[in-house]
Amino acid sequence: MSKSKAGFSNCGGAIDCMLVWTSKPTEKLDELKAVCDHKRRFRDVFIGHPGSASDFTVWLDCSLRQRIEDGGAIRDGFVLFGDNAYINTPYLVAPFKNVKSGSKDFVEPEH
């Protein structure tokens, strides 16, 4: 198995949210959640919350989270990498908060 440029061999994708402005049929701001793979391809997209929603709230309500928890949506041993808007789980890795020593960028999946 090959490793990523950062040295990870278990990356199943990267997850993040962004605000998307739509002007038709009505003007509104929505929160878009997307997961991309190592080839920069979109593997999952979810729009379903107003722009004021947090990334984690969007994650809790998206169907991908439920499919992962039910099994089969991500290969065993692989994880999604997210930013500090998420929490560490067996399938999602986020940076440690308030790290006092070691690399600020070191992340490890929950066991």
Secondary structure as UniProt FT lines:
FT   TURN            5..6
FT   STRAND          11..22
FT   STRAND          28..36
FT   TURN            38..39
FT   STRAND          42..50
FT   TURN            51..52
FT   HELIX           55..61
FT   HELIX           63..70
FT   TURN            76..77
FT   STRAND          79..81
FT   TURN            84..85
FT   STRAND          92..93
FT   TURN            104..105
//
